[in-house]
Every structure is written in structure tokens, then in C-alpha cells.
Amino acid sequence: MRRFSFTSTLAVVGLLSMAFASGACAAGNLAGQEPIEVTIELGKPGQHVFVPNKLRFETGKLYKLVLKNPSNDAHYFTSQGFAQLIFTRKVQAMGTRDGKLAALAEFKGAIREIEVYPGQTAEWWFVPVATGRVTDLRCGIVAADGRTHADHGMIGEIVIE
């Protein structure tokens, strides 16, 4: 087992201190970014689909994913794989207040699934932290025929570069 002397430990601490003092840390302020807005429709009247059904994001950028449901059915936006590749800043339930679209509630923490009711909107603010391709985007709501909306074609793909 290799041992470090007190002097070599002090040297490492000194180098790290100089690196931090000189600004050698990662650049950018993730909290101060303007979000890149991406809108996806959850269903269409009479159709169980995501529009678009292929989403692409970049690591390190702040996104506001606007989930709109123009259909007559509730829909899920569910992806375990996506949730593992991002840091969720917040999710907002949107609605009308004083005649204007406004946040009615805000959720924080690990999010894997968002249900959006007919005619409603939710916003998912996140930063991708890892690259990958996930194909588990789906709506798991069971339709009147006993099949899920995913069985009817409400599936999608997400790529993070």
C-alpha cells in the first residue's frame, strides 16, 4: 500500500486551491440559463400519439419541455430511462389565472411520469446530465379496449447528446 507524506498532501491541497482560485472550474451558470423551449403534444383528438415522437437534447443545457394535451383523454409522459439521464429543476402544472396562463403548482425531485389531463399543459424544466438513447417513452393509460395507449402507438424515443 502506498502512503503519501504530509508534504505531498499539502502540495495537492495547494494545487487544488490554486485551480479554484484561478477559475479553473467548469464555466457557465446552469441556474442562470434561459431555457430552450420544446413542445410536445400528448395525443390528438381520436389518436394516441406523441407529436413529435422523437426528441433530441444536449447535455448541460436548460430545457423547458412543454407537455400539451389537446385530446379528450388524459395521457402519461413516462420514461424511466429519460429520468435517469437528467436533473429535474422543476415541473409546473399550468392553468389559467386572471385570464393568463400561469403556474398553479410546482414539483421538485426525481420525476419519471407526468399525467396531463385533457386540454391542460405541464412544463418540465430539466438539464440533461448524461448522454444516451432511450426508447421507453410511452403512455401507460389503459384504453376502453383494455390495451394501453402505448399499445395503440403512443411511444417515442429520446436522444441526449
N, C-alpha and C positions, 0 to 999 in steps of 0.2 A: 504494500500500500504506500503510495507516495504522499509525503507530508509537505505542506507549504510552511515556510517560515513566516514569522510575524512581519518581517520586512517585505517579503513578496506579497503578502496580503495587503499591506499598506500601499504598495505600488499599484495593485489592481484597483483598490478603492480610489486612489488618486487619479488614475486614468479614467475611471467611470465618472468621477466628479468633473474632470475637465471636459469630457464629452458632453455631459448635461449642461455645463456652464457655457459651452461654445455653441449650443443649439444643434448638436449632432443627433437629436432625437427626430422622430418622424415628423414631417411637416404637415401642416393643414389642421383645420379645426373642424372636426366632423359635426360638432354641435352647431356651428355657425353656417353650414352649407344651406343654400337654397335647394329645396327638394326637386328632383326630376319627377314630374307627374306622369304616371302611366295609368290609363283607364282600361278596365276590362268589364265587359257585360256578362253577368251571370244569367244566362238564359235569354231567350227571346220569346215573345208570345207564341205558345204552341211548340216550342223547341227547347230541348235540354242540351245546351251548348255553352262553352266559354268562347267569347269573341273579344280578342283573338285567343286561340288555344295554345299559342307558343309565345312565351315571354322570355326576354333576354335582359340581364342586368350585369353591372360591373361591380367588382369588389371596391369597397372604400367610398362609394357614392351614396348620398342620402336619396331615398325614393319615397314618394307618396303614391301608393297603389290605390287607386280609386275603384272600389268594387260597387258597380251599379247593377241593380236588379230590375230590368224593365218588364219582366214576365209576371204572370199571375200566380207563380209558385215560389215558395221560399227555396233558397239554394245555399249549399255549403261551398266555401273555397277551402279545401282541405289538402294539405301536403306536409307530411312528416319530414320528408327529405328537405324541402324548402326551409322549414323551420330550423333545421339543424345547420343551415348554411348562412343564416342571417342573425343580426342583432335587432330585435324589435324595439324601436324607440317608443311607439305608442300605437294603439288602434283607437279610432274615434267612430262612434255611432253618430251619424249625421241626420239632421231633420230640420224642419222649418221653425224658426223662432222670429217673431216680429216680421214675417214676410220674407226672411232671408235664410239661406242655407247656413246652418250653424252646427257646431259640435254639441251633442246632447249628453254624451258620456265618453269617458276616456279610460282605456285599459292598458296596463303595462305588464311586462313579464313575457314569459315564453308562450307564444300563441301558435297553435297548429291548425286551428279551424275557426272560420268565421262564418256565421249564418247571416244572410242578408234577406230580409223579408221582401215581399212583392212591392215594387215601386220605391224601395229605400236604397240608401247608399251608406257605405262604410269606407273609412280611409285607414290604410295600414302603412305606417311610417317605419322604415327599416333601412339598415345598412348591411349589404352583403359582406360577410367576413371570410368566406371561403369559396373557392371555385367548385363547380360541379354541374352535372346534368341530372335533373330529377324528372321522372315520368309518373309520379304518383299523385299528380294534381287531379282531383276528382270531386264530384258531388255525391255524397253517400245517402241523400234523402231517398226514401223508398216511395215510388210512384204507386198509383192506384192498382196497376197490374202486378204489383209485388216485386218488380225489378227496380234497381236503383237508377237514379238519373245518370250515373256513370255508365250503367249497362245500356242506356239509351244514347250514349255518345258524349256525355258531359265529362270529358277527360282532357288533360293538357300536359304540356311539357314546359319546364323552366330551365333555362341555362344561365349560369353565372360564370362570367369570365374574369 
